[in-house]
Amino acid sequence: MSTIIEINIPGDGFALGETMREFKGVEFKIERIVAQNGHVLPYVWANEINSDSLETAFDNDSSVTSFESIADLGSERLYRMNWNDQVHTFIQRLVNDHVMVLALTSVNEQWHFRLLVTNRDALTTPLEFRQATDVPVTITGVYELNENYKGRFGFTEKQQKALLHSYERGYYEIPRNISVRELSSELGISHQAYSERLRRGHMNLIRHAFVVNSDTGAETGRGKEL
């Protein structure tokens, strides 16, 4: 059974920590990571408009050994980077342990990893990295990919059914065409149960679509029957 692991690592413990401290509003998103000449080269989106100042910070950031601007979209820019050995070692270890990086984004001076693990022996890889480097690695979620997991938004089957039913019956129209009590009656469940499925479904949608850093831990309703 494949497993999703979500972890947070401070910028100082991974990459671009010095840049993050200087540009607190900047957000980074890894587009992809490629291997070249024995090194991993990340392609990094940055949303900082002042690219000259940002690139000066890259020059002074000890985690960046080189970088190149690939695309400029005005409000964001794509860079190809080469990071230092510690970053390379961690990414290479993930690759060697057959751990796939599904998403890698930064906010509030932290990196948020979403990892797909197909070999249960690799579940300890992030913790082993913490022990080897003293870098604080925080696991924020662990859940199985099973019949209850619905795509990248992490809905359970019941949450998805409630959300779709609400949409189809006009619950999200302005003004609303139907109440939660009426919706729950149509599905033959209690008003409270229906409300909880909607709330948890909304929480998963927001967390997976917009939020990359969470202090709520793994108790988000993902992968569980509700």
N, C-alpha and C positions, 0 to 999 in steps of 0.2 A: 504494500500500500504506500503510495506517495504521500509526502507530508509537506505542508507549507510552514516555514518558520519565519517569523518577523522579528528582527532585532534592531536595536539602536546602538550606534557607536558615536561617541563625541568626535567632532571634526579633528581635534588635536590627536585623537587616537587612530585616525585613518588618513584623511587627506583634506587639504584646503582649510584646516582649522584656523590658521593665521589670517587667511583671507576672510573667513566667516566672521571673525572678531572685528575686523575693520569695516566690513560691509554687512551689517547685521540684517539688512533687509533683503540681501541677495538670496536667491534660491537656486540650487543646482539640481539638474536631473541628468542621469547617465542615459544617453540614447542607446549606446551599445558598447561592448568591450571586445576588442579584437586582439589576437596574439600576433606579434611580429618580432622576428629575430630573438625569440626567447623572452620577450617582455609583453606585458598586457598594456594596451593603449586604449584608454577610455575616450569616448566621444561625449563631451559634456555640454549641456545647454545651461546658459546663465542668463538670468533675467535682468541683470544690471544694465541700465541704459548708458551710464558713463563708462564706456568700454576702455578708454585710455587709463583711467584710474584703476579699474579692475585689473587690467593687464600689468600695471605696475605692481599691484599686490601679488599677482602670480609670480612675477620676477623675484619678489622678496619672500615668497612662501617656500619654506624648506621642504615641503612635500612635493613640490613641482620641480622636475628636472628640465622639462621643456614643454612648450605648448605652441599651437598654431591655430589661428582663426580660420574656420572653414566656411562659415556662413554668417551673415549679418542681416537680421530681420528687423532691425530698428529697436524694438523693445526687448529683444533677446538675441543672443549670439551663440553659435555652436563652435566649440573648441575641440581639437584633438590634443590630448595631453600625454605626457609621460610622467609617472609618479615615482616616488622613491622606493627603495628596496622593501621597506616594511609593508607598504600598500601592495606592491607586486607579490610579496610572499603570501599575504592573506588571500588575494584573488587567485593566485596560482594553486593554493591549497584547496580552495573551493572547487576549482576545475579538476584537480587531481582526485578529489573525493566525489566527483560527479554531482556536485551541487550547482544547480542552475540559478543565476541571478535573474529573477523575474522583474524586479524593479529596484532602483537605487536612487533615492532622492534626499535632499537635505532641507532642513528648516530648523530655525532656532539653534544653530551651531551644532547640529547633530545630523548624522547620516541614518536614514531608515532603509534597511535591507528587507526585501521580500524574497525568500529563497525557496526553491523547490528541491526537496531531498527525496531521491528514489531509493537510496540505500540507507536503511535505518542505522547502520554503523556510522554514517556521516552526521547524524543528529548532534553529535558532540563537537563537531568541528568548530563552531563559534566559541564554545567554552574552552576548548583546547588553545585557541588563539588568545583568549583572555589570560589563561594561565601562563602561556609562553611569553607574553609581552607586557602583562600587567595593565593592558588596555581595558577599561570597563565596558563590557558587552552586556547589554540588557535585553533579555528575551521578552518581547511584548505580546507574542502570540504563537501558539503551536496548534495546528489542527489538520486533520486528515482530509485528503481529497476523496470524498465518497459520494454516494448518491444524494446526500443532503447539500453538497456544496454546489452552488449555482454560479459558475463563471467567476469573473474577476471581482464582482461585488460581494461575494460571500454570502448570498442569501440562502436560507434553508428553503426547502420546497414549499413549506407552509407560508413562510414570509413572502415568497414570490407570488404565490397564489393570492394572498391578501392584497398585495400591492397592485397586481394586475386587475383583480376584481374591483378594487376601489377606483382605479383609473377608468375602467370600462363602464362603470355605473355613474360616473360623473362626480365622484367625491372631490376631485381636485379642480373642478370648474369653479368659476366665480360668477354668481354665488353657487354654493354647493347644491347639487341635485339630490343628495341623499346623505343620511347621517350614518355614523359608525354603528349605532344600534340597529338600523335597518340592514346595513351590510352584514353584520354578524348574524342576524336572523336569517338572511338568505343563505348563508353557509352553514347554518345550524350549529353555531358555536356561541359561547357567551360573549357579551359585550367586552368584558375585561380581556378575554383571550385574544379577540380580534384587535383590540387596541394595542396589546403588547406586541403582536406580530407586526403591526404597522410601525410602531415605534422602533422596534429592533431592526426592521427592514430599512427604515429611514436612516438609522444610525449606521448600519453597514454601508448603505449607499454613500452617505456623506464621508464616512471614514475612508472608503476605498477610492472615491472619486476626487476628493479634495484634500483630505488630511493625511499627511505622511508621518506625523509624529503623534503618538498617543500615550498618555500616562494611565490609561484605563486598564492596561494589561490585557490578558487573553479573554477575559469574561465579556465578550461582545456578542455572544449568540451565534457566532459563526461555527458551522460544523455540528451544531446541536439541534435536536428536534425541539421546537417551541410551539 
